Amino acid sequence: MLNDDDLNRYSRQVIIPNFDEEGQKNLLKTKCLIVGAGGLGCPVALYASAAGFGHIEIYDQDVIEISNLNRQIAHKNDHIGNNKAENLVQECLKLNPNISILSKKNIFDETTDISNFDLIFDCSDNPETKYILNYLSHKCKKILIFGSAVQMEGQLAIWKSGLNKDLPCYECVFPKSNEKPPISNCREAGIIGPVTGLIGSMQVNEAIKEIALKDYQSSAGNLFLYDGLTLNIDKIKLVKNQHCPVCSK
């Protein structure tokens, strides 16, 4: 049962016919992991908290720098030097003090236990972490919602290969290579803040669909490419790699 505070706080989403009280109950029962508390992690955590995801854990070892502030909207000038995950937790609790939300400053690696989570948000900014998240999510049969943003472009995908053997995983589409990768992080290539805000918002939108909506068409199996210059969003149908070292076994 939702209490009176829940009904008031979440009233604008509970009244949606395909969502209603059952959808909100499902969100409140959901445990989600957010890896990265930067440009994507900030809007993801804030919107997930506002929507009422019941338990959230945020991983990030980094501290806040002044160069982060054009896009990492939960961090303020007087927070410079603080740990990003800890600060983001405090900002989320100001928005919704009724949820459980924790920060983790541990190294996120292949030994991290994700088995207790229902949903994983990939808000990381380096390929190594993305491959680890993909491997763990497939192995533990978790929904992985991937986001990426650089300059004025963004990417979004929902990976469910551990839950559906016919769907591709991240490594099917972005296989590991010994070649030096192109610059893909905002530290080196630059980033426009609203692009991370848009992709992060889309990540939470997809999570709500997966958890709370009764009848919906999952976006898994597609890659969405956003171009901030033209305002185009391209949808690309993905194909599973039958020789993928992660999900073809």
Buried (B, 14 or more C-beta within 10 A) or exposed (E): EBEEEBEEBBEEBBEEEEBBBEBBBBBBEBBBBBBBBBBBBBBBBBBBBBBBBBBBBBBBEBBBEEEBBBBBBBBEEEBBEBBBBBBBBEBBBEEBEEBEBEBBBEEBEEEBEBEEBBBBBBBBBEBEBBBBBBBBBBBBEBBBBBBBBBBBBBBBBBBBBBBBEEBBBBBBBBEEEEEEEEEEBBEEEEBBBBBBBBBBBBBBBBBBBBBBBEEEEBBBBBBBBBEBEEEEEEEEEBEBBEEBEBBBE
